[in-house]
Amino acid sequence: MELQTAGTIYGMFADQVAARPQATAIIENDRTLTFAELSAMVDDIADGFPSQTRSVGIVMRHCAEMVASILAVLKCGAFYVPAEPSFPIGRIHEMMDEAEVDFVVTQEQYAAKLEGYCKVYSDGPAGADNPTNNGRIYKQDPDALAYILFTSGTTGRPKGVSVTNSNVCHYVRAFAHEFHPGPGDVMLQYSVCSFDIFVEEVFASLLSGAACAIPTDEDKADVTSLMAFVERHGVTMLSGFPYLLAEMNGLPSIPASLRLLISGGDVLRGYHVDNLVDKAEVYNTYGPSETTVCASFFRCRDGQPLEDGTYPIGKAVQGAQIKILDEDGSEVPDGQVGELCIFGGGVSRGYAGDHEEENRAFVQLADGSTMYRSGDLGYLLNSGDIAFLRRKDTQVMIYGKRVEVMEVESRLHQIENVQQAVVRAFTDEKGLSYMIAYVVPGDDGLSASQIRSDLAQNLADFMIPEFIVKMDSIPLNANGKPDLTKLPVVMKVA
């Protein structure tokens, strides 16, 4: 069997297998796998894939087989498209269709959600749906896609960020440069697979020789049971949304094994971690999925929250650069507000499929490199760190997950008997975002439960507006656009 793996995710994994075959790679409550055992599982799964595999959906519960299936896809030189089994069927199908997957790796219990797709079962023997193809030649290309990660889209359908092997290897190196993971470290795998914290949890650990610990849904049911899992398995590194750290912050103590706590996906406020900063290294991070997990790091112990109570997002990671530009693409003077524009090895290939308008955020430069215009506003502090302010557009973070308000609005308009609809985001007393849907029904028969049920066919739970307000009409301003000043606001208690 021939392997060509230099500069790829699978190549970095194979290096760890060769260097420390008997070291622990995967930890679960009832089993552990060494790097050699995980590699053998990867081989078995990859050998069952068709020889011309190009793209593979991953719809699985989180376990060693899921990680092995992802690595098997990458070993074949293909890319994976992850979706949580809990997602609505319509959204899963939309993602798989947009990415044109060849087949979906799943488990028997989720087969009904994947009617119409060729399926390979990770929990069954090779057979009619699990073809075997031994003796093949495996090749990987650093510039080949590693995954397509779907985020909320302004067009009314999800948009897939196309990330290469090279992009991920760049981030693994940047993570290692800052956090020094290695043998003896254990990273918690807590995030859903459709968010790029998952990429950090799995690849930044395994490709550095650290182990990855996967809790059950019961372990994740509340912060107390999660911390019990952390303590039981000696977890040393944890990456999550600020809300998880805020829950940990309220505990009388955290497991002594934890040395590193990473916050990402939303703004980190001082009160989220004020009891944690002296117990472990706490980092605030920033970076859109389009630039591969994180583009900047800030070590909270080195500074203080800003006047608005948020931590800075720090400086660009190794191999990246962040400039603050005006609308014309010129750098703004230090301290002035501009758009955060990202350069370097993490900038992805762009959006898969027909997203010409949105792909304009990826700007091709004269030297052949690409700049990503994030749509985020910020400014440079005297320390050289960057302060994040807000989005330029209608994109918001709901429970740490990115939502395009216009996608939700578009889905509302597709519901039968919805005559008009507007969705707007607001913030509660603690600065967290929530959405309100303003709906003009065609008749009195339209109910809030019907609206929620219809939205749930295609939108994840966090994308469904928290409040639905029935309107006789949508007030408009002089330009014919919805007049936000005349829309009633449902105030939310934090």
N, C-alpha and C positions, 0 to 999 in steps of 0.2 A: 504493500500500500504506500503510495507516494503522498507526501505532504509538502505543500508550499504555503508557508504561514507568516512570513516575516511582516511585521508591522500591522498585524491584525489582532482582533480580540481573541480569536481561537489560538493564534500563535502565542500570545502572551499567556493564555491559560495552559497551553502545552508546555511552555517553559517552566511553569510552576509545577506541573505534574512530573516533569523530568527532575526538577531540583529537589522536591520534597514529596515523593509519592505517598508516604505513610502519614503525612500531616493531615489534620482534620480540615475538611473543606466545607461540609454541610452538617449542621446540627439541627435535629428535630427532637421533640420530647422523647420519642421512642426509638430513635436510631441516630447514628452518625455515619457519615461517609468520608473516607479519606480522598485525597486528590486522585489517587489511582482508581479507587472505586467509582468516583464520579466520572472520571475519564472513560472507564469501561462502560458505564451507563450511556454516556454520550455516544460512544462508538456503536453500541447496539441500536440506539435510536436512529443515528445517521445512516447506518447500513440498511435500515428499513425504508428510507426515503427513495423516491424515484430519482434516477440519475440526472435528470434535467431540472431538478428543483430550483426554482427562482425566488418564490416568496411563499411564506408559510404563516398562517394565522395561529396564534397561541391563545386558547381559551381553556384555562385550567385553574384548579385550586392551587394555592401556593404550597409547594413541596419540592423535594429534591428532583423529582421527575420533571417538574416545570423548568427548573434551572438547566437540567440536562438537555431538555428538548430545545431550549433557546440556543445553547451551545452547539447542539447538533445541527441546527439550521445554519449557524455561522460557520461550522466546520465545512458544510456543503458549499460555502460561498454564496449562500442565499441570504435574504433578510427576513426578519420576523415582524409580525403585526400583532401586538398584544391587546387583549380585551378581557376585562373581568367577566366571569360567568354571571355575575349579578347585574350586569348591564341589561337594559331592555333589548329584546330580540331585534327590534328594528334598528337600533343603533349598532349592534354587533354586525348585522348584515351590511349596513351602510359602510362601515369601516372595511370589512373584508372585500366588498365589491369595489370600493374606491381604490384599494391597493391591489386588486386583481390577484388575490392569493391563489396558489395552485391547490392547496388543501389546508385543512385546519387540524392541528394537534390538540386533542382534547381528552377528556375522560368520559366513560360511558354515561355517567349521570347527567352530562350536559348535551348529549346527542340530540335531544329534541329541540334544543335551541339552534341547531346547525343543520336543519333540514335543507337539502339542496346543495350542500357542500361535500366534497370528498373529505373523509375524515380519517385520521390516523390516531389510534387510541394508545395513549401512553401506559394505560393500565391493562392492556390485553396483549395476547401473543400476535406475532405477525400472521396475517391472513389475507382475506380478500381486500380489506381496507388498509392493511399494513404490508405493502409489498416489500420483499427483501431484495437487496441489490449489493451483494458482497463483492469484494475485489475491485471496487471502483477507485478512481484517482480523485483525491480531494485537493482543491485549490482555493486559496483565498486571495483577495486583492484589497490592499489598504483603502483604495478609493471606492470600493464597492459599498453599497448600502448595507448597514447593519440592522436597522429597524426603521419602521415608519410609525411615529407616535402621533395619535390623533388628538387634537385640541379643538376647542370650540371655534367655530368659523363664522365670519360676518355674512356669508352668503346663504345661511340657513342650513348648512350641512357642515359636518366636521371637516377640518382640514388636517392633512397628514404631513408632519414634519419629517423630512427625509434625512437621516443621520448616517454618516459613513463609519466604517471601521476606524479610519484615521481620526475622525472626530472624537470617538470614544477613547481611543488610545491616548490622544492628547489630554483628555480630562483625567484619565487614570494617572498619567504622569504628573499633572498639576495637583491632583489630590495627594499623591504620594509625596510631592515636594513640600506641601504644607502640613500634612497630618502624619506622615511617616507610618502608615499601616504596615503590618508584616506578620510573620509567624508569631502566634501567641495572642494576636488581636482577634476579636470576634465582633462582627458587624451585625446589628439587628436588621432583619428584613421585615419591615413593617408596612411600607407603602404599597398601594395598589400598583399593578404592573403598567397601567396606562399613564402613570406620572413618572417623570424622569428621576425622581428620588430613587425609584426602583433601580434604575441604571447605576446610580451611585452605590446603592446598597450591595448589589450583586457583583458588578464588575470591579469597582474600586477596592473591594475586599479580595475576591478570588484571584484577580490578576496581580495582586501584591503579595499573595501567599497567606492572607488572613482567611479566617473561616466566616461563613455566613449562617446565622441562626434564624430559623423560620418558625415563628410561633403559630399556633392554631387560632381559629376565630375565637375560641373560648379564652385563650391567653390574651387576646386583644380586646376582650369585652369591656374592660375598664382599666384604668391606669394602675390600680393595685395588682391585678392579676398579671398585667404586662411587666411590672417591675419584679414580680415573683419569677417570671420566666427569665428576665434579664439576670437576676441574681443566681438562679439555678444553673444557668449555662455560662456564667462568667462573661457576659457581653461587655465589651470595652468601648464600642463606638455606636452611637445612635444618631440617625438623621431623620428629621421630621418637620412637620409644620409647626409654627409658633404655638398652636393650640395644644399640641402634645406636650411641649416644653412647659407651657403655662400650667397644665395639670400636674406635671412633675414638680413644678415650682411650689405648689401648695402642699406637697407631702412633707412630713417631718424629717425624712431622710431619703436618699436614693442609694441604690446598690453601690458599694465601694469599688466594684470592678469598673464602673463607668469612668473613662478618662476624657471622652470627647463627646460633646453634644452639639449637633449642627442644626441650625434652623434655616429653612428655605421655603419658598413657595408663597410667602406673604411677608408683610412688614413685621419686624420683631420690635416689640415695645419693651421698655425697661422693666415694667411690672411683670412681664412674662417670665423673666429669668433672674430677678433680683436676689432670689435665694439660692440660685444655682451657680452663679459666676465664681463663687469661692469653693465650690465642691468639685468642679470639673472644668475643662477648657470649653467655653461656650463660643460658638462662632455664628455670626449672621452671614448669610450668603445671598447672592443675587444672580439671576441668569434665566432668560427665557429658554424654553425647549429648543428654540431655533439656534441656540448657541451651545447646545449640549451640556445640560445639567446646570453648571454654574459658570459665571463669567467673573465673579469677584468674591473675595473672602474678607470678613472683618472679625478680628479677635476681640471679643467684648471686654476682656480684662484690660485691654490696652486703651480703652476710651470710656466715654460716658454717653448715655442717650442724649439726643439733641433736644432743643426746646420743645419740639412737638411730642417728645416722649419716645421717639423711634431711634433705633441704632442706625448708624451709617452702614452702607453696604460694602465699604472698604475699597480695596485696590484690585486691579485686574489679576486674575490667576496667571500662573506661569504659562507663557506661550500665547497670551491674549493681550489685548489693549482695549481700553474704553475711552472714547473721546466724547466730549459734550458739545454738540453742534447745534447751530441755529437752522432755520428752515432752508437756508441757502447752502448748507453744508460747511459753513465756516465755524471754527472753534470759538466759543463764547469766552469772555474774560473770566478768570477765576472768581467764583462766588455768584456768577450769574446763572440763571436757569436756562437749560437747553435739553435737547433730546440725547439720551444715552445711546451711543452708536458703538457697536462692538466689532472688533477685528481679531483675526488670529485663527488658531487651529480648531477651535470649537464651532466656528460658523458653519452651519450645515448647508446641504445642497438646496434647500428651499422646500416648497410644498409640492406634494405629489398630485398629479392630476391637473385639472383645469382650474388653476387659481392664479391667473395672470395678474389680476389687480393686486392681490395680496403679496405676490412674489416680487412686487416692486420695492418691498422693504429690503430685499437683498440687492445691494448695489455693487456692480462689477467695477473694479478700480483699474487704473491704467497698468498697474504692475501685475495684473492677473489675479489678484486676491479679491476677496469679497467682504464688504461691510454690511452689517445688519443694523437697520434702523429699528430700534426696539419699540418705539412708540411710548417709552417711559420718559418722564421728565425728572431731572435732578440737577445738582450743582456740586462744584468742587469745594471742599473744606480746606482750611489752611494746612491741615495735617497731610493733605494729599489724598485723603479718603473721599469717597463720593457719598453724598446724601441723596436718597431716593425721595421723590415727592409724590407723584401720582401718574396715572395713565393720561395720555393725550386724548384717547378715543373712548369708546364705550365698553372696553374690556375691563372686567373686574375680577377679583379673587373671592370666591365663595368657599369657605372652609378650606382655604389653601389651594383650591383648584381653579384654573383659569376658565372664565366664562365670557363668551361674546354675547352681550345683551341683545345684539341684533339677531343672533341665531335663535334665541328664545322667542323673540318677537315674531320672527318669520314662522316659527312653528305654531304660534298662537293663531296666526292668520290662516293656517291650513286647517284649523278645526272648523267643522261644519257648524253653522249658526253663529260664528264669530264675525260680526260685521266690521269692527275696527278694534285695534289693539295697540297698546304702547307699553313697553317695559322700560323701567328706569331703576337704577341702582342708588341706594342710599347707605348711610353708615349709622350704626347704633352708637350708644354712649361710649363704647370702648374703641370706636373707630373701625369696627368690622363691617364688611359690606353685606347687604341683603337686597333682594329685588322685590319690586311691586309691579304687578301686571294690572293695567287699566284696560278693561274690556267693555266694548259696546256690543251687547248681544243682538241677534237678529229678532228674537222674540223672548218671551218670559220663560221659555222652557230650558234655557241654558243654565246649568248649575256649576258651582265651583268644583264639585266633585267630578263632574264630567270633564271639565277643563283639565284638572290634574290627571285624571285617568288617561285622557288623550295625549297629553304631553309626555306622560310616562312611557308611552309606546316607543318614543325615540330619544328622550332626554334622560340623562342620569338624574338621580334624586336631587343632587346639589344644584342642578340647573333649573329646577322648577321653582318659580317665584314663591317666596314665603307668604305673600299676601296677594289676594286677587280682589280688585275693587271694581264693582259694577258701575258703569257710567252711562248716562243718557247720550253723551257725545264726548268727543275728545276736543278740549279747547285748543284753538289754534292762535298763533301770533300773526302779526301783519305779513309775515313771509309765507304763511300757509303751513308752518311747521308746528308740531305740538308745543303748546305754551307750558313749560315746566312750572312756571310760577302759579299756574291755576290748577295744577293737579294736586289732589289731596294727598298728604303724606301720613302713612300709618307709622307711628313712632314705635320702635321696638325696644323693649327693655333688654339690656345686655345681660 
